[in-house]
């Protein structure tokens, strides 16, 4: 469904690793700015709790 709503969204690559650190689920776009010191950077967050 999100693919139809946001066809140009970039997808994270490498979701299938030996540690299963990330799930291969649809991503939700987050509002961001095109300028500033953090423009163009990405961040991945993973909890360490079971």
WOTA-V524107 format. One record per residue. N is the residue number from 1. RES is the residue in three letters. SS is DSSP state (2 for helix, 1 for strand, 0 for the rest). OMEGA is omega in whole degrees, 0 to 359 (999 if undefined). Layout:
BEGIN
n->N res->RES ss->SS omega->OMEGA
n->N res->RES ss->SS omega->OMEGA
END
This chain:
BEGIN
n->1 res->UNK ss->0 omega->180
n->2 res->UNK ss->2 omega->178
n->3 res->UNK ss->2 omega->179
n->4 res->UNK ss->2 omega->180
n->5 res->UNK ss->2 omega->184
n->6 res->UNK ss->0 omega->185
n->7 res->UNK ss->0 omega->184
n->8 res->UNK ss->0 omega->182
n->9 res->UNK ss->0 omega->177
n->10 res->UNK ss->0 omega->181
n->11 res->UNK ss->0 omega->175
n->12 res->UNK ss->0 omega->178
n->13 res->UNK ss->0 omega->176
n->14 res->UNK ss->0 omega->181
n->15 res->UNK ss->0 omega->180
n->16 res->UNK ss->0 omega->180
n->17 res->UNK ss->0 omega->182
n->18 res->UNK ss->0 omega->181
n->19 res->UNK ss->0 omega->183
n->20 res->UNK ss->0 omega->184
n->21 res->UNK ss->0 omega->182
n->22 res->UNK ss->0 omega->177
n->23 res->UNK ss->0 omega->180
n->24 res->UNK ss->0 omega->180
n->25 res->UNK ss->0 omega->178
n->26 res->UNK ss->0 omega->178
n->27 res->UNK ss->0 omega->179
n->28 res->UNK ss->0 omega->181
n->29 res->UNK ss->0 omega->179
n->30 res->UNK ss->0 omega->179
n->31 res->UNK ss->0 omega->181
n->32 res->UNK ss->0 omega->180
n->33 res->UNK ss->0 omega->180
n->34 res->UNK ss->0 omega->182
n->35 res->UNK ss->0 omega->179
n->36 res->UNK ss->0 omega->186
n->37 res->UNK ss->0 omega->181
n->38 res->UNK ss->0 omega->181
n->39 res->UNK ss->0 omega->177
n->40 res->UNK ss->0 omega->179
n->41 res->UNK ss->0 omega->179
n->42 res->UNK ss->0 omega->181
n->43 res->UNK ss->0 omega->174
n->44 res->UNK ss->0 omega->181
n->45 res->UNK ss->0 omega->179
n->46 res->UNK ss->0 omega->177
n->47 res->UNK ss->0 omega->180
n->48 res->UNK ss->0 omega->182
n->49 res->UNK ss->0 omega->175
n->50 res->UNK ss->0 omega->999
END
